[in-house]
Amino acid sequence: MKCKITECKAAASTLRLARFVLSAVALGMCATAFSAKPDVGNGIPAEARPDVVRAVEEAARRPHPRLFADARGFAALKARLGKEELLTAGAEFVRRTADACLEAKPCERIKEGKRLLGVSRTALYRINTLALAYRIYGNKAHLDRAIAELCAVCAFSDWNPSHFLDVGEMTLAVAIGYDWLYNDMPEDLRKKIAAGLRRCGLDASRQPLWWIRAHNNWGQVCHAGILAGALALAEENPAETACFVQRCIDKLPISMKALAPNGNYPEGPGYWNYGIEFNVAAIALLEGTLGSDFGLASMLGFAETGAYLDLVTGPSGEVFNYADGGAGRGTCYATWWFAKRFNRPDILPYFELGAYSRYVAFPRLYRGNRMFPLALFWVQDVPAGLKPKAPLVWDAQGPVPITIQRSSWDDEKAMFVGLKGGSPSAPHGHMDGGSFVLESGKVRWAVDIGAEPYHRIEAMGMNLWSDAQNSDRWKLFRLGTWSHNVPMIDGCQQRVKGSAKVMEVKRDGAASVVTLDLSSLYTNATSVVRCGEMAASGHSYTLRDTFAGVRPGGAIRWAMMTRAEPTIEGDKVVLRQNGKSITLVQCGAQKGAWAVGNGQGPNKWDSPNKGCRQLMFTVPANANGAASIAVNFSVN
């Protein structure tokens, strides 16, 4: 097999190096060449850079609205209604949903455990929806209801700064409502809302808070929220606003570095959606309000990450849901932003176009996509016949490397396989190094059952957030080694500080081979290597595992979670689901007896895994500590 990916690595490395240099130059404007004065605490500089100060002063002199769109921007949006199908459908959806929100009581400060996050998200959903509906259609009932929501949340004692995501989302909500409705509110209410936005949002962010330098989604969410709040109040104190803006420009890149080198996200698709939607909001706010992204959009991997969701989504419409996340995928406004910002309409037709159209078909009252209204600023009609410009095989790299193999982008019978690298110690990590999902015929045969609900586990007094080897986190069936599609040796969990590495990726047309080294994840083996081979036909896939340094006779378990109905027929298993089937055959040097477990965790804290079964077999290591097993998946 000719290794086209290997042949291109030198060229790809050169391209990445060039983009890294450009990124560093752009970011130098944020940090080195025109550095701000030393910060006065929690990342806030004593004085912002002159270019940031000038941009803020100019913005402060302009009238509201200024966040995401100004008066001309809203007028242009309204002028497109009735002329563009997708935009018109989205706007009508926002109007219907705003109508449905009229009867709901304003939010109350009711925490769930340590979080107020559910309340913040409800407020963001309602305020986004009501305020945009009013800007487009001018229904005073929407205005009054949005103001009632703003007044209610600004009367809270605080927005729960001990869990600052709650503050980040609420600050964005109130900033948008305050800005978009500024000219239609009485002055006394405007002052009341501005005071709440400052007290509960901006001032709360002055405290010593770890997320200021976070490497994960917290940095994206919280910096975006505080940035929005500062820009909404820019005219009150432009110099202070510039310092908040400077902090965002300086610190948001810490989270964005996780996207290097080619857009992969270490926290998985679910948290990509969360973090990137707020990351995009921050950049859109900077560009729209201040006229510059200050180099952020040039960071290595950021432009490429717009295609990430498509790359990790199988033909079934489910994503490769490693880490703490579910397999479902819905519409994402950031995808429309990436498509327009980087001229990538090809990331729309595979999934996002259909998801958007399905979403706008029905109004939602209490729950929905709180960021969806922002899509109207970037939604565009999609040319017929447009196809993804994405590879069949993706070597995702990054701090939590994954690989994706698929036989086709436009064949409904296509095979799709995601293999997981990285460490359990990564953000929202599981003991899933080497795990895989597999589908064909739009059916997900090998599944990842996802995460446990956070509040439920915390309410039991368990420490969900320690990644120590013997922590409570790894006692959870869904998070530990037991439930994942990985080898298990002598019943031992994977090593938290270990990390699965992608050794090699080869491709020749639809045929591909991916090899992962899992060795450092195991304390009871010197070598564990997993290799996945996609046949050129796209109808067959073979997963091979080789072991060395296992104790003689050590029990090596192969396992796979599935929601399909299994039938064991000697050395093979036939899985059936949705009127389709696939056959699994052991084809390695050693074979074991197939067995079917119930796919449920054994402890009281484990949630039920509806419809899940665990397919498995066990073989003993040879006298020399070696073993070789393999399973072939064939489409029937």
ABEGO torsion letter per residue (X at the ends): XBBAAAAAAAAAAAAAAAAAAAAAAAAAAAAAABBBBBBAEGGBBABBBAAAAAAAAAAAABBOBABGBBAAAAAAAAAABGABAAAAAAAAAAAAAAAAAAABBBBBBBBBEABAAAAAAAAAAAAAAAAAAAAAAGBAAAAAAAAAAAAAAAABABAGAABAAAAAAAAAAAAAAAAAAAAABBAAAAAAAAAAAAAABAAAAABBBAAAABABAAAAAAAAAAAAAAAAAAAABAAAAAAAAAAAAAAAAAAAAAAOAAGBBAAEAAAAAAAAAAAAAAAAAAAAAAGBAGGAAABBGAAAAAAAAAAABBAAGBBBBBEBBBABBBBBAAAAAAAAAAGBAAAAAAAAAAAAAAAAABBBAABEBAAAAAAAAABBBBBBGBBBBBBABBBAEEABBBBBBBABAABAABBBBBBBBEBAABBGBBBABGBBBBBBGGBBABBBAEBBBAAAAAAAGBBAABABAABAAAABAAABAAABBBBBBGGBBBBAABBBBBABBBBBEABBBBBBBAAAABAABABBBBBBBBBAAGABBBBBBBBBGBBBGBBBBBBBBBABBBBBBEABBBBBBGGBBBBBBBABABBBBBBBBAGBBABAABBBBBGBBBBBBBBBBBAAGBBBBBBBBBBX
